[in-house]
Amino acid sequence: MADASFKDVPEIFEVELGESLTARTESLSTFRELGPPDLCHVVKSTGRSGQRDLGSYHYISGVDASSSASLAAYINSLTYAIEDDSGWFSKGTGWKVRNGCYCCFNAFSRVDVRVDVKIPGGVNAYVVDLRGERHEATPEIWQETYLSALLRSILYSDDPTYWLEAYRKLDPITNLDGELRFLQAAEALFLKGWQVGSDPEIQVATVVSNHLVSAIMKYFGDSGRYQYAANLFEKLTAKEPEVASLLARCYIGMNEEVKAVQIMSTAIKQTPQSYTLLHVQCDFLRSKGNHEWALKLARHAVNCAPSEFVTWEKLTELYIDLRQYESALLTLNSCPMFTYNGRDGHRNLPPARVHLPPKGAITEILPERTKTEDDEADPALLRLPAPGLRGTWARAYALLTRLVSQIGWDELLKTRSAVFVMEEEYRMQKAQGDIRPHTASPSSNGDEDSAVVHEDGSVSSSRVLPKRGASLTESSTLAPKLEDQADDDASTRGVHSANPSTDGDTLTPNGIPTIRISTESDVDRETKAEEPAEKHVNGNGEVREAKDNGVSEVVGQALEKPVQAGGQDEGIAAGTQEPFSFSNKRLCERWLDNLFMVLYEDLRVWTIFRAEVAHFKTQHVAYRKTGLEWEILGDLGTRLHHKEEAKEAYQRCLDSQRYSYKPWSKLLDIYSDEGDIQRTLQVAIRVAAYQYAEYTEMTYPTQIARCFFKLGQIHGFAKISYTLLSMGLPDPVMKIMDSYLQYGRAFKVEGYDF
């Protein structure tokens, strides 16, 4: 079967002929938004009797889907890609492409457009609806299909979370004529853009918040060519006034701020309830340092769209900017959270075999794709829950990490206990209610109907507090198992400093495994449990020891859990305390309680890591980790806003011979932000090699092009080009790297002429 393989095109061979097409037809009803990449299925035959035909397929984006002729041309090009196995004295088996089928999902009309090609023979184009029935393809369908394919190609181009085997990516737009066609199609279908869906952080797709707008802003924004998008939005603003928010964003990107302010001033009178327009104004004021005015606009945006996550997120960011941390935490608690729906994908089928041919000489610089000891990592690092966060949860966690980076872990826990009802407060209130005379009115009974004010202003009985009171051990699915007691006080103390159990992870009542990170021996834990001093960690990773006089001092790095000051395990008589009042506190949402535990796990592992680094430096001993561990620690440092430490971790990751794209990709962004041309180019070569190894044969929009254009705006294309020449690269590699600059010159990206 090797004779039937393509020379430089990846493909998956089927077990049963045509099973990939059948599976796609059955999956059409599950495609929610843009749909998956295009599917190209071919049947190969030798023409000999008794020889079974072979079916193979691959995924692809970037092919012109404006007509059946362009799709048929792609299938025809595959006929020249089959390996020729004929020798000097023997004739090859003669595998040829007998027929093919190209499938492209129309995200506007929710149908699958297919083109059957018989070689030799004719071309047959038709539409398959969600029920599997065939229809004729109309010009309107073809225009929608063309734009749908472009949107997928642009938005899926460098998405690190979306990966498919045998997925080939080509340039969607190669010249100015192609770009003009894209703009014409976008203008014609702009008002229908909400039909293709939106980012997972947007609950309801609108005319100005959808995948079509995201693709336009990404395509023109990554190259800094906002004037073309502005021309498009100028025409559309006359039809839809709300588009003025996008027009203002473009003018700000073009550094024409006066024009942008005039547009915003006029538009706010026409659409005063547009939260997207309010957010553009808000961002503009933040860039000018006027956070107080921006805060008023953010509050108004929340009133205009209270069910959208992004409005509450923007308000939380403004409170953090203004150092109003209690308000920021309360606002974050009020964010509406949505179920995360990832990109649409194909159903995985068991293949007969997978053919992944090497792609170009540039891939020869990459390490082998074999698993080594550098692909292993400490289970404590592998179990970190934060990398699994998606959608609104990931965005909310980013706000929480920004909070802790500014005020520290201890202060964050104090702020949390100041604004939310804690578990200990609830129990003390309940205990006071139990000892009150039975003659008291029912409304004063703490066990019956103590009023609690919720985040939405509603009042409910205190009996719901154990359920919604956000105890870290009761409500969190990520709480660590405690060995000696069932800890109900974690909400009061933040994160309880108890001895973790030594017998593996266990299941919570809802069936989700608890996360327990421990690197200490039992003897060490018992020793630390007997120490009288209480230690806790602040946001900088320093460990402080609380003395008897209440003064805490930095005592160096340790591997203990951080403990919030005040909430201890000793029993406190309810009668000796002042009565609590819940009227000025809110209930912490369970998801936010979970995020606090996720943050604790991140901070705990990071503190251990930095303590180990400091210890090894004082001992003048090399600190060693595997490649995967350095990569995880780099991601951890990035999440916790420790940029320099994260950069160092990614650099250490490069010392290992491990096949991994991520550290090179992260360093490419870091070096380009720093304006370091030499290092950016060195890293970009590796990133390009990894992309070509995954059959990403496109120039733009990609991460490398975006970083090159960023450098070009500062230094100019000529300096980048001369630096490339000075590196003495092989011709195939030089041709690939120069293609990004050639694209910039063809489309006149800023910096191309100097």
Salt bridges, closest charged atoms under 4 A:
ASP8 OD2 - LYS359 NZ 3.52
GLU11 OE1 - LYS44 NZ 2.63
GLU14 OE1 - HIS41 NE2 2.91
GLU26 OE1 - ARG347 NH1 3.22
GLU33 OE1 - HIS211 NE2 2.88
ASP38 OD1 - ARG152 NH2 3.21
ASP53 OD2 - ARG98 NH1 2.30
ASP64 OD2 - ARG181 NH1 3.45
ASP112 OD1 - ARG24 NH2 2.79
ASP112 OD2 - ARG114 NE 2.89
ASP129 OD2 - ARG131 NH2 3.40
ASP129 OD2 - HIS135 NE2 2.81
GLU133 OE1 - ARG131 NH2 3.60
GLU144 OE2 - LYS192 NZ 2.63
ASP158 OD1 - LYS218 NZ 2.74
ASP158 OD2 - ARG706 NH1 3.18
ASP159 OD2 - ARG343 NE 3.07
GLU179 OE2 - ARG225 NH2 2.71
GLU187 OE1 - LYS235 NZ 3.94
ASP199 OD1 - HIS211 ND1 3.87
GLU201 OE1 - ARG395 NH1 3.37
ASP222 OD2 - ARG706 NH1 3.90
GLU257 OE1 - LYS288 NZ 2.92
ASP283 OD1 - LYS314 NZ 2.74
GLU313 OE2 - ARG395 NE 2.69
GLU317 OE1 - ARG286 NH1 3.07
ASP321 OD2 - ARG286 NH2 3.00
ASP321 OD2 - HIS291 NE2 3.87
ASP321 OD1 - ARG402 NH2 2.27
ASP344 OD1 - ARG32 NH2 3.88
ASP375 OD1 - ARG658 NE 2.82
ASP410 OD2 - HIS536 NE2 3.12
GLU425 OE2 - LYS585 NZ 2.54
GLU455 OE2 - ARG468 NH2 3.21
ASP487 OD1 - ARG493 NH2 2.47
ASP487 OD2 - HIS496 ND1 3.74
ASP489 OD1 - ARG427 NH2 2.13
ASP489 OD2 - ARG493 NH1 3.14
ASP503 OD1 - LYS481 NZ 3.05
ASP505 OD2 - ARG383 NE 3.80
GLU520 OE2 - LYS528 NZ 3.24
ASP522 OD1 - ARG525 NH2 2.17
GLU542 OE1 - ARG544 NH2 3.43
GLU553 OE2 - LYS547 NZ 3.15
ASP569 OD1 - ARG493 NH1 3.91
ASP569 OD2 - HIS496 NE2 3.45
GLU589 OE2 - ARG468 NH2 3.02
ASP593 OD1 - ARG416 NH2 2.83
ASP602 OD2 - ARG639 NE 3.01
GLU612 OE1 - LYS625 NZ 3.87
GLU631 OE1 - ARG658 NH1 2.68
ASP635 OD2 - LYS662 NZ 2.89
ASP655 OD2 - ARG652 NE 3.92
ASP669 OD1 - ARG706 NH2 3.92
ASP673 OD1 - LYS710 NZ 2.76
GLU674 OE2 - LYS647 NZ 2.92
ASP676 OD2 - ARG679 NE 3.89
GLU694 OE2 - ARG369 NH2 3.19
GLU697 OE2 - ARG168 NE 2.97
GLU697 OE1 - LYS359 NZ 3.58
